[in-house]
Amino acid sequence: MTRPPTIHQARRVCSETGARGVIVLALDDDQVAGVSYGATSAAYRVVGNACCPPVVEALGRAVHEALERAKIQQTARTSR
């Protein structure tokens, strides 16, 4: 995997967008890495604890499933 996002990058995105919290995701092949940042302790609890883990997990599954479908389609095309 390429380098995962850092907390400094997430803080910058949060600051530049004016958001109260952000989740920054990096996708590479079949891997997903994420970092979250909340501008306040309350925002961090919501974004970091409640949102980030399920989002990263769901996106990871979706990426894996899409890659598997692509492999199946590629195999079907080459076997014709």
RALINJO-V753456 format. One record per backbone hydrogen bond with DSSP energy under -0.5 kcal/mol. NH is the residue of the N-H (numbers start at 1). CO is the residue of the C=O. E is the energy in kcal/mol with one decimal. If there is no record, write none. Layout:
BEGIN
nh = {NH & NH}
co = {CO & CO}
e = {E & E}
END
This chain:
BEGIN
nh = {10 & 11 & 12 & 13 & 14 & 15 & 16 & 17 & 18 & 19 & 22 & 24 & 25 & 26 & 28 & 31 & 33 & 35 & 37 & 39 & 40 & 44 & 45 & 46 & 47 & 48 & 49 & 49 & 50 & 50 & 51 & 52 & 53 & 55 & 56 & 57 & 58 & 59 & 60 & 61 & 62 & 63 & 64 & 65 & 66 & 67 & 68 & 69 & 70 & 71 & 72 & 73 & 74 & 75 & 76 & 77 & 78 & 79 & 80}
co = {6 & 7 & 8 & 9 & 10 & 11 & 12 & 13 & 14 & 14 & 37 & 35 & 23 & 33 & 31 & 28 & 26 & 24 & 22 & 20 & 20 & 40 & 41 & 42 & 43 & 44 & 44 & 45 & 45 & 46 & 46 & 47 & 48 & 51 & 52 & 53 & 54 & 55 & 56 & 57 & 58 & 59 & 60 & 61 & 62 & 63 & 64 & 65 & 66 & 67 & 68 & 69 & 70 & 71 & 72 & 73 & 74 & 75 & 77}
e = {-2.1 & -2.7 & -2.1 & -2.4 & -2.5 & -2.6 & -3.1 & -1.9 & -1.3 & -1.1 & -2.5 & -3.0 & -0.5 & -2.8 & -2.3 & -2.7 & -2.3 & -2.0 & -2.2 & -3.2 & -0.5 & -2.6 & -2.2 & -1.9 & -3.0 & -2.8 & -0.9 & -0.9 & -1.1 & -0.8 & -1.3 & -2.7 & -0.5 & -2.2 & -2.8 & -2.4 & -2.7 & -2.7 & -2.4 & -2.2 & -2.5 & -2.8 & -2.4 & -2.8 & -2.4 & -2.4 & -2.2 & -2.4 & -2.3 & -2.2 & -2.3 & -2.7 & -2.5 & -2.5 & -2.4 & -2.1 & -2.2 & -1.4 & -0.9}
END
